[in-house]
Amino acid sequence: MVLDDRHLVSARTLTGVRRLDLDGLVSVRRFETIQRTGGYLDEFHLHDRHGIRLTVDNGPAINAALRRALQTPDVSPGPNGLTTVRITRHARTALGITPRSRIPRAMHRLWGLWMMMATMGIPALLSYLTASVLAGTDILGRPGH
């Protein structure tokens, strides 16, 4: 969407509709993983200079909008060779800015699955260990000596 000569992406969130300024992007990340149903999740995590963070599905429309926004002079490499927008290598590959990775796509999705499992499993394990210590049992659930 273009509003007042600014390129915006809007999405409905739990707290209402959010509009992210594509001309003011600060960072672009891509997340890809395997779902329980056998499909996969492929999305971009965007952050703009106004502090708005938005996650959008990777699709042709958002790909085109991001490529257009990243071709502006603000994003071109500066004198030190760095851009003003941080873009992960995985996101650059999805947008066609850099060649595809030699790592198979399934490995990226498997890595995402392992990261999701770790972020859920580690806190669960720590809370179980804490509960065992507070209850006076050992880790296997036997009463303490």
C-alpha positions as a Python dict, from the first residue, in 0.01 Angstrom:
ca = {
    (1, 'M'): (0, 0, 0),
    (2, 'V'): (126, 353, -76),
    (3, 'L'): (5, 630, 157),
    (4, 'D'): (139, 986, 149),
    (5, 'D'): (421, 873, -81),
    (6, 'R'): (532, 609, 175),
    (7, 'H'): (535, 236, 104),
    (8, 'L'): (357, 50, 381),
    (9, 'V'): (274, -310, 466),
    (10, 'S'): (-25, -357, 690),
    (11, 'A'): (-135, -667, 878),
    (12, 'R'): (-392, -752, 1141),
    (13, 'T'): (-241, -850, 1476),
    (14, 'L'): (-389, -940, 1814),
    (15, 'T'): (-366, -573, 1917),
    (16, 'G'): (-513, -432, 1595),
    (17, 'V'): (-393, -338, 1249),
    (18, 'R'): (-24, -252, 1226),
    (19, 'R'): (142, -61, 944),
    (20, 'L'): (512, -105, 883),
    (21, 'D'): (703, 158, 682),
    (22, 'L'): (899, -26, 411),
    (23, 'D'): (1097, 292, 337),
    (24, 'G'): (1218, 290, 698),
    (25, 'L'): (1320, -74, 730),
    (26, 'V'): (1586, -147, 992),
    (27, 'S'): (1606, -525, 964),
    (28, 'V'): (1471, -812, 757),
    (29, 'R'): (1494, -1172, 877),
    (30, 'R'): (1350, -1489, 728),
    (31, 'F'): (1220, -1782, 931),
    (32, 'E'): (1146, -2118, 773),
    (33, 'T'): (1051, -2441, 949),
    (34, 'I'): (856, -2765, 913),
    (35, 'Q'): (507, -2779, 1066),
    (36, 'R'): (344, -3070, 1247),
    (37, 'T'): (96, -3113, 962),
    (38, 'G'): (373, -3181, 710),
    (39, 'G'): (365, -2837, 551),
    (40, 'Y'): (614, -2564, 617),
    (41, 'L'): (619, -2213, 754),
    (42, 'D'): (806, -1947, 556),
    (43, 'E'): (785, -1589, 680),
    (44, 'F'): (972, -1261, 708),
    (45, 'H'): (1028, -1081, 1037),
    (46, 'L'): (1040, -709, 961),
    (47, 'H'): (1138, -416, 1185),
    (48, 'D'): (1118, -47, 1091),
    (49, 'R'): (1272, 271, 1235),
    (50, 'H'): (948, 356, 1419),
    (51, 'G'): (981, 40, 1631),
    (52, 'I'): (707, -153, 1453),
    (53, 'R'): (777, -526, 1423),
    (54, 'L'): (571, -734, 1187),
    (55, 'T'): (580, -1095, 1070),
    (56, 'V'): (443, -1160, 722),
    (57, 'D'): (419, -1475, 511),
    (58, 'N'): (672, -1507, 233),
    (59, 'G'): (482, -1472, -93),
    (60, 'P'): (513, -1306, -433),
    (61, 'A'): (348, -979, -323),
    (62, 'I'): (567, -925, -15),
    (63, 'N'): (877, -1039, -208),
    (64, 'A'): (813, -773, -473),
    (65, 'A'): (742, -504, -213),
    (66, 'L'): (1058, -585, -15),
    (67, 'R'): (1278, -595, -325),
    (68, 'R'): (1138, -257, -433),
    (69, 'A'): (1197, -110, -86),
    (70, 'L'): (1550, -250, -67),
    (71, 'Q'): (1648, -96, -401),
    (72, 'T'): (1616, 259, -267),
    (73, 'P'): (1930, 475, -224),
    (74, 'D'): (1904, 449, 159),
    (75, 'V'): (1973, 76, 136),
    (76, 'S'): (2263, 92, -107),
    (77, 'P'): (2605, 27, 45),
    (78, 'G'): (2758, 328, 216),
    (79, 'P'): (3121, 439, 220),
    (80, 'N'): (3215, 165, 465),
    (81, 'G'): (3043, -100, 249),
    (82, 'L'): (2757, -154, 498),
    (83, 'T'): (2389, -95, 432),
    (84, 'T'): (2152, 85, 663),
    (85, 'V'): (1920, -218, 665),
    (86, 'R'): (2031, -544, 827),
    (87, 'I'): (1923, -832, 604),
    (88, 'T'): (2005, -1190, 692),
    (89, 'R'): (2167, -1407, 428),
    (90, 'H'): (1863, -1636, 430),
    (91, 'A'): (1634, -1336, 359),
    (92, 'R'): (1864, -1207, 82),
    (93, 'T'): (1845, -1550, -81),
    (94, 'A'): (1463, -1555, -69),
    (95, 'L'): (1447, -1207, -221),
    (96, 'G'): (1685, -1301, -501),
    (97, 'I'): (1950, -1050, -391),
    (98, 'T'): (2216, -1318, -349),
    (99, 'P'): (2245, -1665, -506),
    (100, 'R'): (2070, -1954, -334),
    (101, 'S'): (2254, -2129, -57),
    (102, 'R'): (2430, -2454, -135),
    (103, 'I'): (2266, -2600, 176),
    (104, 'P'): (1947, -2787, 80),
    (105, 'R'): (1624, -2607, 166),
    (106, 'A'): (1514, -2899, 385),
    (107, 'M'): (1816, -2839, 610),
    (108, 'H'): (1704, -2478, 672),
    (109, 'R'): (1358, -2604, 765),
    (110, 'L'): (1500, -2878, 989),
    (111, 'W'): (1720, -2620, 1165),
    (112, 'G'): (1408, -2407, 1226),
    (113, 'L'): (1228, -2709, 1371),
    (114, 'W'): (1519, -2784, 1608),
    (115, 'M'): (1527, -2420, 1721),
    (116, 'M'): (1153, -2424, 1795),
    (117, 'M'): (1188, -2749, 1990),
    (118, 'A'): (1481, -2609, 2188),
    (119, 'T'): (1298, -2289, 2278),
    (120, 'M'): (1008, -2494, 2413),
    (121, 'G'): (1198, -2793, 2555),
    (122, 'I'): (1471, -2620, 2753),
    (123, 'P'): (1233, -2410, 2970),
    (124, 'A'): (1014, -2718, 3026),
    (125, 'L'): (1316, -2921, 3140),
    (126, 'L'): (1435, -2642, 3371),
    (127, 'S'): (1090, -2605, 3529),
    (128, 'Y'): (1075, -2985, 3584),
    (129, 'L'): (1416, -2982, 3753),
    (130, 'T'): (1312, -2686, 3972),
    (131, 'A'): (988, -2861, 4072),
    (132, 'S'): (1182, -3180, 4155),
    (133, 'V'): (1422, -2990, 4381),
    (134, 'L'): (1138, -2802, 4554),
    (135, 'A'): (939, -3124, 4606),
    (136, 'G'): (1241, -3301, 4755),
    (137, 'T'): (1257, -3576, 4494),
    (138, 'D'): (1538, -3667, 4262),
    (139, 'I'): (1511, -3614, 3889),
    (140, 'L'): (1356, -3957, 3827),
    (141, 'G'): (1072, -3884, 4069),
    (142, 'R'): (1190, -4103, 4359),
    (143, 'P'): (1155, -3958, 4711),
    (144, 'G'): (1473, -3800, 4848),
    (145, 'H'): (1690, -3981, 5100),
}
